[in-house]
């Protein structure tokens, strides 16, 4: 088995002087002995010293060596640190031992048990809301799943064995429960009929709720997978059967897969039966690879990955993504419809008479992913007869990088959910360029699927911001959304689709950052056609209201709610609200939306979740008018060993007056007055804001359950850490100011405020605070070790980008280019200040990271820069892993690496600020070295020892 690639480097200076006469020990080591150690370092042979061990200086007596570990100086392991590293039961902690040169490792059992806990099933409700599916899942996949060959084409990763997106998760089983009249669950009916070991994907209900469709695949002996076959199950009996032959027709799920068009018919994307073997890569290319911009177009693109590289890649992309659409009935009748093409979506009209078919075609691009390839949208009849072409959009390589820039031409083409077969879409009036000032900016149109000759599209609404979608009710009511990122402005319009002369009016006009003013989102109900429209609630007096589902952000935390909204007067009435004291409750779905009429308030039924700090989420039904509550799930606690953890949402202030928040987690049973301060892990992710007021608002709830994912920092609660999770790191740019022009200043100020608060509370030891983050949080981590080394003892950075000049056309929420904001790009790049990092830094990255901007090369080059300046650092590259990590071996190993790093450089960090890890050196805020009187030797001797890469520790640390 492959092992993670681990690179490590550390240099600590020696300060023991030598005798100018004899060259013997004076608390130090002779030139001969240094040479012996250097020989051992490179030869891998055991070291034999002439001096007895008791005559060696303390720093060398503290190390053990053997021939298997003596290949490099970093494998000199402090015996004292191993002996002193104990777990909660007084046993030695294996995480502190220096790692072997290869092989995957396991974290301590208290972390491993949490990660391996069985996952909670996913839930799915039938269209009639009378049955519930429990979709069963496995825990982490083995690395062998990720190791399967995959094709990286046009921004898509394809498993060539089963002809779908690679690394697909799956369900292992399906349980069906009836929802009884008393709102309890009936006994489980297990879906059966397929062989053991089947991997289930794309589970969907038929429109009448009588059948389930899903795909099945199997692992084969050579670590490949079978193709995907389409199965159907009877919901009453649970009996499943293949709907298409497992070898005659196989699903092509690179883009779309299958869709119900009525109660008994499915349209399936299949692998063309005429498809032969995949194209072979020519041994000799037909010519050089050429890209040209002789037209002098301005084309700015972000750092997309997995792009097409040549014509062979383009042929391979066509080979795997081309589908033949197949019309399949439940009785087994099949018919091919349309020609083979690269179909990306199949969308039936609400009445089932038409199909909106989207496909992409050549010419392809080598600089943008397939989402920007030429796109054709057509209307067919449901049995595959061509009706008309809606649009054929050209290749879109030149979409500006400014936020809110979009593709030219028709976009967001959808079926009206309240009509049998009417379309609506938006068209930009600014050429797709957000920097162009124009009014209106977007126009929304509507038209029937088969317009009469000469019939033009109707203008539905004109917008000055960027179009964001429509919620439909009927001809008398629809809500149109628009927003603009630069100002964070968002507006909701009320329109009357059939009476546009009445004029539109604004329902909501607010800042998207202002969570306290969020009125909630209108809830939708399902129609008999399977579409979703605005849910109107009718009272006994005949008055109707919209139903708003809101998160209920307040200065004390989120308190979700349901409001009735009178759109004529704007008045609201609260009909449901979460508990505020102990529990966090949130509405998940409407359960009384089976009819096509307005919903009677007295017959309203909702599904909501309920959780607390220590109780995992369960689902409940609540029915009006008596508001009776029934619990329908009873999932076990996923990690009972942490069921008594302590959680508190804390508030504090940055020195510029900005209010900040964080969630503080403490181990079960911890008492600050009794147990004293703890080693602390701070884990965060910066965010951009346009105002100090919005940045200071509280988000989240103190009563939410502490969900712990497989790579969560909360895992270290089981290791006795305090965890400061998500401390807000607002980067604010008010008015015309760009937030990132003061990135470092605001980043450091936010971190200082967070550290000061946990130290003030007595829960964090000031010299034992580690910083960590993922992606942009990793970028944050490296920057804090550069600019605020006085705050943190070490860092853990996962899948980050550290050199912003490698993302020259924007990153995160920065829309200026490198050439427009050169100083900002450079100053924000910790790579440029690698010589300033003096605290231990662990870098972790997936070798197959395909996230734009976070190429694996970012960590590799950053590590080399750190190593080139003698920083104590370690780089772990995880084979087959992408931007997030999923393989069990990978996750266990990264947890082992992280735990080892935290134990070694946080838990065992000196209690006293004067006990520096680096002999003769302390660090000021700017990271500069300051010589101290405790070196025990002159500067020349210190430099000599530095050049020989010798470890040194203060006597007080031995």
KAWOBEL-V107673 format. One record per run of one state. SS is the DSSP state (a for helix, b for strand, c for the rest). FROM is the first residue (numbers start at 1). LEN is the number of residues. Records with the same first field share a line. If there is no record, write none. Layout:
SS: FROM-LEN  FROM-LEN
This chain:
c: 1-4  10-8  19-6  26-5  44-9  56-2  62-1  65-8  76-1  85-1  87-5  93-1  97-12  116-6  126-5  138-5  147-3  154-2  160-4  166-5  180-5  186-3  191-1  193-6  206-5  218-1  220-5  226-2  235-4  243-8  252-1  254-4  261-4  271-40  322-1  330-4  349-5  362-8  373-1  382-4  394-16  416-6  429-13  449-9  464-2  475-2  485-4  496-4  503-2  512-3  518-3  523-1  527-5  535-1  539-5  551-10  566-6  578-5  591-8  604-1  613-5  624-4  632-8  643-3  654-5  667-5  676-2  684-3  690-2  696-17  720-2  726-4  733-6  761-3  775-1  788-6  799-5  807-4  812-2  815-7  828-2  837-3  847-9  869-4  879-9  908-13  924-5  932-1  936-3  948-7  958-1
b: 5-5  18-1  25-1  63-2  77-2  86-1  92-1  122-4  131-7  150-4  156-4  164-2  171-9  185-1  189-2  192-1  199-7  211-7  219-1  225-1  228-7  239-4  251-1  253-1  258-3  265-6  323-7  334-15  354-8  374-8  386-8  410-6  422-7  442-7  458-6  466-9  477-8  489-7  505-7  521-2  524-3  532-3  536-3  544-7  561-5  572-6  583-8  599-2  605-8  618-6  628-4  646-8  659-8  678-6  687-3  722-4  730-3  764-11  794-5  811-1  814-1  840-7  873-6  921-3  929-3
a: 31-13  53-3  58-4  73-3  79-6  94-3  109-7  143-4  311-11  370-3  500-3  515-3  601-3  640-3  672-4  692-4  713-7  739-22  776-12  804-3  822-6  830-7  856-13  888-20  933-3  939-9  955-3
